[in-house]
Amino acid sequence: MIQQRGNLDWILKQLDDGVPGIHMIVVLSADGLRIARYGGDPDAADRVAAACAGMQSLASAVSDEIPSVTGDMSLVVIEMKGGYFYLMSAGANAYLAVLSDVTCEPGRMGAMMRDLVVRIGSHLTSPPRRNGQTV
């Protein structure tokens, strides 16, 4: 059930155990490549990671239009009929994404994701790449 680079399985499982209703957790690079996942299948996690890259880009573009906003996107929450999508910055060039059903309380999820990133954010980083190679 877990695909990963490095040893992130226990960390992602801890988030899954702490909040009911989670379907999938994905750690991704800023360019949309999956670093790790918990739950769901690998192909779905890859699609989520790719979509998240576009979402974080969109959030950054929108934040540029708000004069009082300084810094990058912190958290995006999308409520859909039957569930939620969460995307949070999680270290240098890395993001944490969670898909859940409606039993998941958004405030609790945001707090748990923030706690996770604070505790292990330095492990959730993705080195920059150029032409598909790590620089």
Solvent accessible surface area in square Angstrom, and as a share of the most:
residue,aa,sasa,rsa
1,M,160,0.72
2,I,54,0.27
3,Q,85,0.38
4,Q,72,0.32
5,R,145,0.53
6,G,59,0.57
7,N,99,0.51
8,L,10,0.05
9,D,44,0.23
10,W,127,0.45
11,I,6,0.03
12,L,0,0.00
13,K,86,0.37
14,Q,82,0.37
15,L,5,0.02
16,D,38,0.20
17,D,98,0.51
18,G,20,0.19
19,V,2,0.01
20,P,86,0.54
21,G,20,0.19
22,I,24,0.12
23,H,111,0.50
24,M,13,0.06
25,I,0,0.00
26,V,1,0.00
27,V,0,0.00
28,L,0,0.00
29,S,2,0.01
30,A,29,0.23
31,D,86,0.44
32,G,8,0.07
33,L,86,0.43
34,R,49,0.18
35,I,23,0.11
36,A,0,0.00
37,R,10,0.04
38,Y,27,0.10
39,G,4,0.04
40,G,37,0.35
41,D,75,0.39
42,P,52,0.33
43,D,93,0.48
44,A,20,0.15
45,A,0,0.00
46,D,63,0.33
47,R,155,0.57
48,V,23,0.13
49,A,0,0.00
50,A,60,0.46
51,A,69,0.53
52,C,1,0.01
53,A,18,0.14
54,G,44,0.42
55,M,48,0.22
56,Q,27,0.12
57,S,61,0.40
58,L,105,0.52
59,A,21,0.16
60,S,36,0.23
61,A,57,0.44
62,V,80,0.46
63,S,19,0.12
64,D,115,0.60
65,E,140,0.63
66,I,79,0.40
67,P,135,0.85
68,S,99,0.64
69,V,63,0.36
70,T,128,0.74
71,G,59,0.57
72,D,122,0.63
73,M,19,0.08
74,S,77,0.50
75,L,60,0.30
76,V,25,0.14
77,V,66,0.38
78,I,60,0.30
79,E,129,0.58
80,M,94,0.42
81,K,212,0.90
82,G,50,0.48
83,G,7,0.06
84,Y,28,0.11
85,F,20,0.08
86,Y,0,0.00
87,L,0,0.00
88,M,11,0.05
89,S,38,0.24
90,A,0,0.00
91,G,30,0.29
92,A,65,0.50
93,N,68,0.35
94,A,0,0.00
95,Y,27,0.10
96,L,0,0.00
97,A,1,0.01
98,V,0,0.00
99,L,46,0.23
100,S,5,0.03
101,D,38,0.20
102,V,92,0.53
103,T,91,0.53
104,C,1,0.00
105,E,98,0.44
106,P,48,0.30
107,G,48,0.47
108,R,113,0.41
109,M,0,0.00
110,G,4,0.03
111,A,45,0.35
112,M,49,0.22
113,M,0,0.00
114,R,121,0.44
115,D,77,0.40
116,L,2,0.01
117,V,27,0.15
118,V,119,0.69
119,R,133,0.48
120,I,13,0.07
121,G,12,0.12
122,S,91,0.59
123,H,124,0.55
124,L,1,0.01
125,T,56,0.32
126,S,5,0.03
127,P,70,0.44
128,P,79,0.50
129,R,67,0.24
130,R,162,0.59
131,N,145,0.74
132,G,61,0.59
133,Q,125,0.56
134,T,84,0.49
135,V,100,0.57
